[in-house]
Amino acid sequence: MTMRIPDRGRPTDDVLASLEAYRQDDVPWRQGRAFGYVFDARHEALDAGKRAYLSFISENGLDPTSFPSLLRLENEVVRMCANHVHGGDRVVGNFTSGGTESILLAMKSARDWARKERPTQGRPQIVAPVTAHAAFHKAAHYLDMEIVTFAVDPVTFRADVEAARAALTDRTVVLVGSAPSYAHGVIDPIPALAALAAERGLWMHVDACMGGVLLPYMERLGESVPPFDFRVEGVWSLSMDLHKYGFCPKGASVVLYRDKGLRRFQLFACVETTGYTIVNAAMQSSKSGGPLAGAWTTMMCMGDEGYLDLTRQMRDATRRYAEGIAAIPGLTVLAPPDMTLIAFASEGFSVFHLADLMKARGWYVQPQLRFAGHVENVHLSVTAANVPHVEAFLADLRACVEEARALPADDSLQSIAEAASHIDPATLDEAAFAQLLAFAGMSGAGVPKESAAINGLLQTLPRPLTRAILLHFVNELFS
Ligand SMILES: Cc1ncc(COP(=O)(O)O)c(C=O)c1O
């Protein structure tokens, strides 16, 4: 591609029009027809948050002493979050760019705490349910740790505490539970996991990236929310995202620790350089003040009442979505939603085709691959923007189920998988990769329009090969 910085700056309107045009194939969130990626509150607080974001976009969070405004905003956001999840005055934390950064930081803290307090022979282990978010795998990858996963109950999809116990070794340093898990939307038995961690002297992290903001409101609405937060003794750290159900502009999460002694392991200072002194609480150095100011402002303008009201609406809509889906022959809701996340599977036709057919009707639903004995399914994160669309969604879903049933069965996957099962990904050359991508419908430039064949193949191939294909695909995509 011969893309260069233009010789002369183009007129602003012209440039902004081009920018707008680039969006045409994006997920249709503005119409309230997307069940992932964008958490849209349809509330005036969002505009306020975006204005604040722009107004603080140039302030730099590199050095909190140079921008006391940002220090104050961060301490206030963290305190609001800590109180929300019932942390006492000793709970501390930091604002981060998202759930992944919060989790990476918590895992780094656990690793470095263990190096000091209970050193392991060999790589320290993170023990997490198989339903834990990929961010824990990424943490292990980045931090030279090992991740060990354990089973969840096959019916409730909640972490199986005995399986967790069996997975612990001398190298385990941290145990993880989710509140709720992304994939199935259910809350792990945090008190039992925390008790197990305490018994073995381990760090316990709760991933409340999805539920940290919403679950306390669900509880106040009278739902029976199992304990998941700092009220549970033995919970040492907790991640909660503000850019999900806090409805703040993206780049907003918080990682919390039971006390400063634990958070100490997160921090980084460098005095061995000729440049300015660096001391960072989180991962980034220079960082825009926009996300933080946007989060603070959104929370202030939304208020407790605003969040409570939205939670009520989303809870009610989630029930209607789940009941409506369960009533469609051939579809099964995998677990009664503990919050606002739904996973459903199909019988007699491909759930991935169903996702593509819904896409063709302007909806975005998220395919999740078969794994570890759990069937492939479709995930919905229900947000406020989806509340008015229950009937329209269900009508299209019913129609798409009929269309999916009418599609001819495709048995080519199994033979491709068999042929591919002998391939060692380490020996694949460019041409072989190109051929595999072509098989999967992932060849050609850009993003594939339909995903059913791709997902079908990805979940059928041996996982090391799937990983290699994905890495190759992304390496090509960004070029
Ligand atoms: C339970 C859970 N944890 C962690 C994450 C990672 O968050 P992020 O995408 O903000 O990095 C997600 C994202 O969906 C999540 O659902």
The ligand as an SDF file (V2000), in Angstrom:
LIG
                    3D

 16 16  0  0  0  0  0  0  0  0999 V2000
  -14.8860  -11.2640   32.7980 C   0  0  0  0  0  0  0  0  0  0  0  0
  -13.9390  -10.4310   31.9760 C   0  0  0  0  0  0  0  0  0  0  0  0
  -12.6860  -10.2090   32.4090 N   0  0  0  0  0  0  0  0  0  0  0  0
  -11.8070   -9.4860   31.7040 C   0  0  0  0  0  0  0  0  0  0  0  0
  -12.1390   -8.9270   30.4940 C   0  0  0  0  0  0  0  0  0  0  0  0
  -11.1080   -8.1530   29.7040 C   0  0  0  0  0  0  0  0  0  0  0  0
  -11.4830   -6.8120   29.6400 O   0  0  0  0  0  0  0  0  0  0  0  0
  -10.9260   -5.8100   28.5270 P   0  0  0  0  0  0  0  0  0  0  0  0
  -11.4970   -6.2510   27.2320 O   0  0  0  0  0  0  0  0  0  0  0  0
  -11.4600   -4.4860   29.0250 O   0  0  0  0  0  0  0  0  0  0  0  0
   -9.4570   -5.8550   28.5620 O   0  0  0  0  0  0  0  0  0  0  0  0
  -13.4360   -9.1350   29.9950 C   0  0  0  0  0  0  0  0  0  0  0  0
  -13.8300   -8.5950   28.7050 C   0  0  0  0  0  0  0  0  0  0  0  0
  -14.8900   -8.8290   28.2020 O   0  0  0  0  0  0  0  0  0  0  0  0
  -14.3620   -9.8990   30.7620 C   0  0  0  0  0  0  0  0  0  0  0  0
  -15.6020  -10.1410   30.3270 O   0  0  0  0  0  0  0  0  0  0  0  0
  1  2  1  0
  2  3  1  0
  2 15  2  0
  3  4  2  0
  4  5  1  0
  5  6  1  0
  5 12  2  0
  6  7  1  0
  7  8  1  0
  8  9  2  0
  8 10  1  0
  8 11  1  0
 12 13  1  0
 12 15  1  0
 13 14  2  0
 15 16  1  0
M  END
$$$$
